[in-house]
Amino acid sequence: EKITTMIATTKFGDDVSPDYDLNAVVGVPYKVFIKDSGEIDHIETEQRHLEETLNALKRDAGQNNYFFPFGENAKNISIGDSWTEKKDSIVFYTGEGDIESLMFSDSKYTLKKIKIKKGRRIAYINEVVQMRAELNFLQGGMFFEGTMSGESKYSYRFDIDTGKVLLRKGSGKMDYDFQMEDKSFRTVINISEKTKKVK
């Protein structure tokens, strides 16, 4: 896979600035290693200095299951149908070390259309997801705890015959409230991205 387009900004107080770490991974091919459950085990790339950023980005609260990318309720779906998937108390890791955070999400998927391209059936699927997370992590040797909440919208192109997501485009806004050593602060991260499968 590789992320072909991304615009990531961070808002802290009244200051808005590009998120240079996230934007640096655009155009970098990477390999995704998958667990038996379909979840991401880890990510590797030839540009080793970007592996930590890629792992944090792709294994965060919104990561997809590669075996069931649209949930286990995506069965016997017709064009125009919608279905929902809920994730509850999913463990994920962010920052430094192996401190657990928890994610909760509610997704609504809609099958918009199916096209035949080069003899293959390509499904066009939209998703709207509401997310919430309880965060605990180390960064720069300091312990942070807090919450994250927000909404993201995605569109997918899914190869029905191979069972693979060919393209994912989306954008979202996440609000973070942190506490560190009796200090509280809030930041907002906006991300717009496009990820495609590399042959």
C-alpha positions, 0 to 999 in steps of 0.5 A: 500500500501507499498513501498517495495524498494526505493533508494533516493539520494540527490546531493547538489553541489558535495556532494551526500548523501542518503535521509534518510527521504525518505528511512525510509518509505520503508516497512512501510504499509500505507492507502491511503484516496481518494477524490471523484475525485480519487486524494489523500486526505491524507495518514495514517500509524501506524508509525505516525512519518513517515506520513508527509514524506509519504504524501509529497512523495505520494502527490507530483507533480507526484501523480496518480489518483486512479480512472484514473491511466493512464488518461482518454484517456486510452480507447479502447487500444490494445497491442502496442498502446500508448497514452498521458496525460497532466496535467496543473497547478495542485495544490499540497503541499510540505514542511510545511503549506498549500502554493500552488505549481503548477505542469505540466507534459506530460506522454506517456503510452504504453500497452506492453502486457496482461497476465492471472494470476490466472484467472485475466487479468493483463496489463503491462504498461510503462510510460515516464513522463516529469515534471515541477513544480513551487515551493513555500514552508516553510521548517524549518521556511524559505520560499523557491521558485523555480522550479523543472524539470526532467524525470521519467520512470515507469512500472505498473502491472494493474488488468483489472478486479478490476481496481487496480494498483498492482505494480509500479516500476520506477526511475527518476531524478529531478533538483531543483533550489531554492531561499531563502533570496537572496541566490540561490542554486541547488540540484538533487534528484534521486529516484528509487522505487517499490510500491505494493498493500497490500492485 
